[in-house]
Amino acid sequence: MAVTAMIAAAVMALAGCGSSSNSADSSASSKKSDTFVLGGLWPETGSLSYLAPPELAAEKLAVADINAAGGVLGKDVTTVDADTSDADHADQNSSATQSVMSKNPSFVIGPASSSVVKNVYKTITSAKVPMLSMGATSSDFSGLDPYFFRTVPPDSVQGAVLGQVIAQDGVKNLAIAAFNEEYGTGLRDTIAKTASDAGVNIVYGEKDAFDPTETNFSSIVTAIKASNPDAIAIVAFDQTKSLVKELASQGVDTHKRYFVDGNTADHSEDLDAGLLKGTKGTIPGVMASDDFQKKLVKAYGKDIDNFTYGAETYDGIILAALAAEKGGSADGETIQKNMAAVSGATGGDECTTYKDCVAAIKAGKDIKYKGLTGIGAFNKNNDPSSANIGVYVFDGDNKPVFDHTQEGKVPTD
């Protein structure tokens, strides 16, 4: 989530602000620990707040499952959470991260946004605390840091799949409306290249991008309309609603629209019924099974509208707990050293639950955790070596309905 635009403005400031505490935390993280403290950084407010419920529910469910199976190294997992908001709130990105880091976590799950990750990751990884993002899909994050992992593939995989879908649908002339953040331009470039290589003409947006704070899309839509596309790909977050309304207002005849994970969401309350009917969207990861959805709702304690990155969050936490079990300690360095191994990078017996995997570890076996996401083992860049991209089609109520999954291989170069 891969959701997940990119603004890097606060990275150096954050690194400077955290220098003294990072030194202390780094020393602490090198000590053996048998208490697994899970730090969580969530988008509870801001433009990605719709992602928080499934992610928080997955955290609750994973911790409950781990503790029910005896915890990590015989002790219950404890949690410390904070709201990072989105990339437009860099100060909150920083304060939330510092709040979690002050509790000396063994491992941090989140943030979901690539831009927020970029703003805060040094504060976490410089303290030798491993972190895993369930939604940061920036292609630039492959090999970002030895302590950074993710359970979603880079944008290059999602963009390539969407470009293929566009070409397979017979689109001849494609307009791309993307916002000017790394997430937006990165996906735009991959979509454009894949579609173009398949014979699609990019008639608008190949090098253009709009300001993420834009609210008036009149001139942008006028330019799109003038390019006479037969389909439009929109790479955006909340801006999507205003952009779609303006497209309709100007009478742009697009029988085909294409969304990405940042806007493939329930728009039934925001747009007139039928406005998105037939629109296709992609979301990295698998569609949560009915059983898993029910478990998430029960863990969360109230209804959840979407389940994006729920499985990716759950698997990330389970992998970290298993890494601590395999290494015999809940300190950050031990977890980091064992993440790839428990994912199956060095082979091992396949196991699908925390309980069964721990039993195998205690029996002296190497394991390969095969979780809900179905991702391949971590590669040398700490990316999943393979991953699924879900393709969705919007119904008459402007809700995305799962259609099929396409597997993508993750490059290591």
C-alpha positions in Angstrom: 0.0 0.0 0.0 1.6 -0.6 -1.4 -0.3 2.2 -0.5 1.8 5.0 -0.3 3.1 8.2 -1.7 6.7 9.5 -1.2 8.0 12.7 0.3 11.5 12.6 1.7 11.7 16.1 3.2 12.1 15.1 6.8 14.7 12.4 6.6 17.8 14.4 7.6 15.9 16.3 10.3 14.6 13.1 11.8 18.0 11.5 11.8 19.5 14.5 13.5 16.7 14.7 16.1 17.1 11.1 16.9 20.9 10.9 17.1 21.3 10.8 20.9 18.5 8.5 21.7 19.5 6.2 18.8 22.9 5.7 20.3 21.3 4.6 23.6 18.8 2.4 21.8 21.5 0.8 19.7 23.4 -0.2 22.8 20.2 -1.6 24.4 19.2 -3.5 21.2 22.5 -5.4 21.3 21.7 -7.0 24.6 20.0 -10.4 24.8 16.3 -10.1 25.5 13.5 -12.6 26.1 10.6 -10.1 26.0 9.3 -9.4 22.6 8.0 -5.8 22.5 6.1 -5.1 19.2 6.1 -1.5 18.0 3.3 -0.4 15.7 3.1 2.6 13.5 -0.3 3.1 11.9 -2.1 5.7 9.6 -5.0 6.2 12.0 -5.5 9.8 10.7 -4.9 11.5 7.4 -5.4 10.4 3.8 -4.6 6.7 4.4 -6.7 6.3 7.6 -8.9 3.7 5.8 -5.9 1.4 6.0 -5.6 1.5 9.8 -8.6 -0.8 10.8 -7.4 -3.9 8.9 -3.8 -3.3 10.0 -4.6 -2.8 13.6 -7.0 -5.8 13.6 -4.2 -7.9 12.1 -1.8 -6.8 14.9 -4.4 -7.7 17.5 -5.0 -11.1 15.9 -1.4 -11.9 15.4 -0.5 -11.1 19.0 -3.4 -13.1 20.2 -2.4 -16.1 18.1 1.2 -15.8 19.3 0.3 -15.5 22.9 -2.2 -18.4 22.7 0.6 -20.6 21.4 2.9 -19.8 24.3 4.2 -16.3 23.3 7.7 -15.7 22.2 10.4 -17.5 24.2 7.7 -18.3 26.7 6.5 -14.8 27.4 3.6 -12.9 26.0 4.1 -10.3 23.4 3.5 -6.7 24.4 2.6 -3.8 22.1 3.2 -0.1 21.9 1.4 1.8 19.1 1.3 5.3 17.6 -0.4 7.2 14.9 2.0 8.5 12.2 -0.8 10.0 10.1 0.4 10.6 6.5 3.4 12.2 4.7 1.7 15.7 4.9 2.3 15.5 8.7 6.1 15.0 8.9 6.2 16.3 12.5 3.7 13.6 13.5 5.6 11.0 11.6 8.6 11.9 13.8 6.9 12.2 17.1 5.0 8.9 16.7 8.2 7.1 15.8 10.1 8.6 18.7 7.2 7.6 21.0 7.4 4.0 20.0 11.2 3.9 20.0 11.3 5.3 23.6 9.7 1.9 24.7 12.7 0.0 23.2 10.7 -2.3 20.8 12.2 -5.5 19.6 10.6 -5.0 16.2 8.5 -2.3 14.5 5.6 -3.1 12.1 4.7 -0.2 9.8 4.4 2.4 8.6 2.2 1.5 5.6 3.2 4.5 3.5 6.4 4.7 1.5 6.7 8.4 2.1 6.3 8.0 5.9 8.8 5.1 5.9 11.2 7.4 4.1 10.7 10.0 6.7 11.3 7.8 9.7 13.2 4.6 8.9 16.6 5.9 9.9 15.4 6.6 13.4 14.4 2.9 13.7 17.1 1.0 11.8 20.0 3.1 13.2 19.0 1.7 16.6 19.4 -1.8 15.2 15.7 -2.4 15.4 14.2 -4.3 12.4 11.1 -2.9 10.8 8.7 -4.3 8.3 6.3 -2.4 6.2 3.1 -4.0 5.0 2.4 -1.4 2.4 5.5 0.6 1.4 5.9 -0.3 -2.2 8.5 2.1 -3.5 10.9 0.5 -5.9 13.7 2.5 -4.3 13.3 0.6 -1.1 14.7 -2.6 -2.4 17.9 -3.1 -0.3 17.1 0.2 1.5 18.6 -1.0 4.8 19.6 -4.4 6.3 17.0 -3.8 9.0 14.1 -2.9 6.6 11.8 -5.6 5.3 8.4 -5.7 3.6 5.7 -8.2 2.8 4.6 -6.4 -0.3 6.4 -6.3 -3.6 7.9 -3.0 -5.0 5.8 -0.8 -7.3 7.7 -2.2 -10.3 5.6 -5.4 -9.8 2.2 -3.8 -9.4 2.9 -1.3 -12.2 3.9 -4.0 -14.5 0.8 -6.1 -13.8 -1.5 -3.0 -14.2 0.2 -2.1 -17.5 -0.3 -5.7 -18.7 -4.0 -5.5 -17.7 -4.4 -2.2 -19.6 -2.8 -3.7 -22.8 -4.8 -6.9 -22.5 -8.0 -4.9 -22.3 -7.3 -3.5 -25.8 -6.6 0.1 -24.8 -5.0 2.1 -27.6 -4.6 5.5 -26.1 -3.9 5.9 -22.4 -3.8 9.0 -20.2 -2.2 8.8 -16.8 -3.0 11.2 -14.0 -0.5 10.7 -11.2 0.4 12.9 -8.3 3.9 14.2 -7.9 5.3 12.1 -5.1 7.7 9.2 -5.5 4.8 6.7 -5.2 2.9 8.4 -7.9 5.7 9.0 -10.4 7.2 5.6 -9.7 4.0 3.7 -10.5 3.3 6.1 -13.4 6.7 5.3 -15.0 6.3 1.5 -14.7 2.7 1.5 -16.0 3.6 3.7 -18.9 6.6 1.6 -19.9 4.8 -1.7 -19.6 1.8 -0.5 -21.5 3.9 1.3 -24.1 6.0 -1.8 -24.7 2.8 -3.7 -25.4 1.7 -1.2 -28.0 -0.4 1.3 -26.0 0.1 5.0 -26.9 0.6 7.2 -23.8 -1.2 10.3 -24.9 -1.1 12.2 -21.6 0.8 12.1 -18.4 4.0 10.2 -19.3 6.1 12.9 -17.7 3.4 15.0 -16.1 2.3 14.9 -12.4 0.0 17.1 -10.3 0.6 18.6 -6.9 -0.6 16.2 -4.1 -2.4 19.2 -2.5 -4.3 20.0 -5.6 -8.0 20.4 -5.2 -9.1 22.0 -8.5 -8.6 19.6 -11.3 -10.3 21.6 -14.0 -7.2 22.4 -16.1 -5.8 18.9 -15.7 -9.0 17.3 -16.9 -9.2 19.8 -19.8 -5.7 18.6 -20.9 -6.6 15.0 -20.4 -9.8 15.5 -22.5 -7.8 17.2 -25.3 -5.5 14.2 -25.5 -8.5 12.0 -26.5 -7.7 8.9 -24.5 -9.9 5.8 -24.5 -8.7 5.0 -21.0 -7.3 6.8 -17.9 -5.0 5.4 -15.2 -5.3 7.4 -12.0 -2.4 7.1 -9.5 -3.6 9.0 -6.4 -5.1 8.8 -2.9 -7.9 11.0 -1.7 -7.4 13.3 -4.8 -9.1 10.5 -6.8 -12.6 11.6 -5.7 -12.2 15.2 -6.9 -10.5 14.1 -10.1 -13.2 11.6 -11.0 -15.9 14.1 -10.3 -14.2 16.6 -12.6 -13.8 14.0 -15.3 -17.6 13.4 -15.1 -18.4 17.1 -15.0 -16.4 17.7 -18.2 -18.1 14.8 -19.9 -14.9 12.8 -20.5 -16.0 9.6 -22.3 -13.8 6.9 -20.7 -15.3 3.5 -20.7 -12.2 2.3 -18.9 -10.5 3.6 -15.8 -7.6 2.0 -13.9 -6.7 2.5 -10.3 -3.8 1.4 -8.0 -3.7 0.3 -4.4 -3.9 3.9 -3.2 -7.4 4.4 -4.6 -8.8 0.9 -5.1 -11.2 1.3 -2.1 -14.8 1.7 -1.3 -16.1 4.9 -2.9 -19.8 4.2 -2.4 -20.2 7.2 0.0 -18.1 9.6 -2.1 -19.2 9.3 -5.7 -22.5 9.0 -7.5 -23.7 5.4 -8.0 -22.3 3.8 -11.1 -19.6 6.4 -11.7 -16.8 3.8 -11.3 -18.6 0.8 -12.6 -16.2 -1.3 -14.7 -13.1 0.5 -13.3 -10.3 -1.9 -12.6 -7.8 -1.6 -9.8 -4.8 -3.4 -8.5 -3.7 -4.1 -4.9 -0.5 -5.9 -4.0 -1.2 -9.1 -2.0 -3.9 -11.6 -1.8 -7.6 -11.1 -1.2 -8.3 -11.9 2.5 -10.2 -15.1 2.8 -13.7 -15.0 4.4 -12.4 -16.8 7.4 -9.5 -14.4 7.9 -11.9 -11.4 7.4 -14.2 -12.8 10.2 -11.2 -13.2 12.5 -10.1 -9.6 11.8 -13.5 -8.2 12.5 -13.7 -10.2 15.8 -10.2 -9.0 16.8 -11.0 -5.4 16.0 -14.3 -5.4 17.8 -16.3 -3.7 15.1 -17.0 -3.8 11.3 -14.1 -3.2 8.9 -14.9 -1.8 5.4 -11.8 -3.1 3.7 -9.1 -5.6 4.4 -6.1 -4.1 2.5 -2.8 -5.1 4.0 -4.4 -7.1 6.8 -2.7 -10.3 5.7 0.6 -8.5 5.0 0.5 -7.1 8.6 -0.3 -10.4 10.1 2.5 -12.3 8.3 5.0 -9.6 9.1 4.4 -9.9 12.8 4.5 -13.7 12.7 7.8 -13.7 10.8 9.4 -11.5 13.4 8.2 -13.6 16.3 9.5 -16.7 14.6 12.9 -15.0 13.9 13.2 -14.4 17.7 12.3 -18.0 18.5 14.8 -19.3 16.0 17.6 -17.0 17.3 16.7 -17.6 21.0 16.4 -13.9 21.8 14.0 -11.1 21.2 16.6 -8.4 20.6 16.6 -6.5 17.3 19.8 -7.9 16.0 18.8 -11.5 16.5 15.5 -10.9 14.8 17.1 -9.2 11.9 19.6 -12.0 11.4 16.8 -14.7 11.3 14.1 -13.0 9.3 15.2 -14.4 5.9 15.7 -17.9 7.3 12.3 -18.3 8.8 10.8 -17.0 5.5 12.4 -20.0 3.8 15.3 -18.3 2.2 17.6 -21.2 3.2 15.0 -23.9 2.7 13.2 -25.8 5.4 10.0 -27.6 6.3 6.9 -25.6 5.3 4.6 -24.6 8.2 1.5 -22.4 8.1 0.8 -21.3 11.7 2.9 -19.8 14.4 2.3 -22.7 16.7 3.4 -25.3 14.2 6.4 -23.3 13.1 7.6 -22.9 16.7 7.2 -26.6 17.3 9.4 -27.3 14.3 12.0 -24.8 15.5 12.1 -26.5 18.9 12.5 -29.8 17.2 15.7 -28.5 15.6 14.2 -28.1 12.1 14.7 -25.3 9.6 11.4 -23.8 8.6 9.7 -22.0 5.8 6.7 -20.0 7.0 4.0 -20.1 4.4 1.6 -17.4 5.5 -1.6 -15.8 4.4 0.0 -13.6 1.8 1.6 -16.5 -0.2 4.8 -14.4 -0.8 8.1 -16.0 -1.6 11.0 -16.0 0.8 12.9 -12.8 1.4 15.5 -12.1 -1.3 18.8 -10.4 -0.8 17.1 -7.0 -0.8 14.6 -8.1 2.0 11.8 -8.0 -0.5 9.5 -11.0 -1.0 11.0 -13.0 -3.9 7.6 -13.4 -5.5 4.2 -11.9 -4.7 0.6 -11.7 -5.8 -1.2 -8.7 -7.2 -5.0 -8.7 -6.9 -7.0 -7.3 -9.7 -10.4 -5.8 -8.8 -13.4 -4.6 -10.8 -15.7 -1.8 -9.4 -19.4 -2.6 -9.2 -22.4 -0.3 -9.6 -22.0 0.8 -6.0 -18.5 2.0 -6.6 -17.0 -0.8 -4.5 -14.1 -2.9 -5.7 -14.9 -6.6 -6.2 -12.1 -9.1 -6.3 -11.7 -10.6 -9.9 -8.4 -12.5 -10.0 -4.8 -12.7 -8.9 -1.7 -12.3 -11.1 1.7 -13.4 -9.7 4.7 -11.3 -10.2 8.4 -12.0 -9.7 10.4 -9.5 -7.8 13.6 -8.3 -9.4 16.8 -8.2 -7.4 18.9 -6.0 -9.6 
